[in-house]
Amino acid sequence: MPETAPGTPPGTVLPAAVLFDMDGTLVDTEQLWWQAASELAEELHRPLTDQDAPEVLGQAVEHTAAHLHRVSGTDLSEAELASRLGESFAGKVAAETVPRPGALTLLASLRDARVPTALVSASPRRVVELVLSAIGRDWFAVTLAAEDTPRTKPAPDPYLAAAERLGLDPAVCVAVEDTPTGVASASAAGCAVLAVPSTATPMPDGARITLLGSLEQADLALLGRLGADRAV
């Protein structure tokens, strides 16, 4: 684990690294993704309902496009739907990127304590770059987008890749997520997970999954305890 940096309360155990999801976790873009999917679904004459949430929230563009193709019966190809979804979402993110409450404060405390962080997103690289332009690139030692691993969330690949690039065992890393899809990905990689839901969707259960209402409630001490509590 990192040594305690100047300004860190004495005795604080620091996490080895913290791996952050992006949409809905650090920035309030999950609602923009839902809007993009919902608008396209309306055009396909098959409005989204709460039953569609698992196929939209936290999912990659291609996954949601395949879902809309399947449930709408449209003649448009999955590739065309994915392209339209991606364009719509990118436009919304470019126009409105708002950090989640407590996100930048937590990132600042990790930077000051010299704890390495990674951004682990299921969004396309161009959307990740738009968000980084808005909130700053220097928060993260590593950034991963949907294109950067063979499989994206809920597969463990993104979190495994982030830990590998940081030179760490995933078991000592803490992942911060907001959707069941992301929690499943991080858990499958072996990370401890801090889940801060952006919607009312129920989270998976697990010995190393901790639930908070907001990142404003998270601090170095909590993240350190989660990272130290390895599964046996």
C-alpha positions, 0 to 999 in steps of 0.5 A, a space after each residue: 500500500 502507498 506510504 502515508 503522504 504529508 497531510 494525511 491523518 496519522 494512522 490512515 491506511 491507504 488503498 493501493 489504487 482506486 479504479 473509477 467508473 466514469 458515467 454516473 460515478 464521477 460525472 452525471 452522464 448516466 442520465 444523458 446516456 438514458 436520454 440518448 437511448 430513450 430518444 432513439 427508442 421513441 423513433 423506433 416506436 418502442 419507448 423504453 421502460 424500467 424493464 429496459 434499464 439493465 440493457 441500457 445503464 452501464 452498458 456499452 453502445 453496442 450492447 444497447 444497440 443490439 437490445 433496441 434492434 431486438 425489441 423494436 424489430 427495426 430494419 435498421 442494422 445494429 451498426 446503424 443504431 450504435 452509430 446513432 446512439 454514439 453520436 447522440 450521447 457524445 453530443 449530449 456529453 459535450 454540451 453538459 458534463 457535471 461532476 457527481 457530488 463529492 467526486 472531485 474532492 475525493 479525487 483531490 484527496 487521493 492525488 494529495 495522498 499519492 494514491 494511483 487512480 484509473 478511469 475504467 469506462 464502458 463508453 467509447 474513447 471519444 466520450 471519455 476524452 470529452 469528459 477528461 477535457 471537462 474534468 481534467 486529465 491529470 487525475 488518472 494514471 491510466 484511462 480505459 475506454 470500451 475499445 481498449 479491451 477485448 470485452 467490456 463490462 460486465 466482463 472483468 477485462 477492463 478492471 483486470 487491464 487497469 490493475 495490470 497497467 498499474 502493476 497491481 493485483 486487482 485484489 488490492 484495488 478498490 473499484 468505484 461503480 454506480 451500476 449493477 453491470 459495473 459492479 459485476 465487472 469489478 467483482 469478477 476481476 477480484 476488486 473490492 467495490 464501493 457502489 454508489 448507485 446513480 439509479 434505484 436499480 438493485 445492486 448485486 450482493 457480495 462480501 466485498 461490495 460496500 454501498 454508499 449513497 454518495 461519494 461525499 460519504 467516501 474518504 481515504 480511510 474508508 477506501 483504505 479499509 476496503 482495499 485491505 479487506 481482501 477476500 480469503 
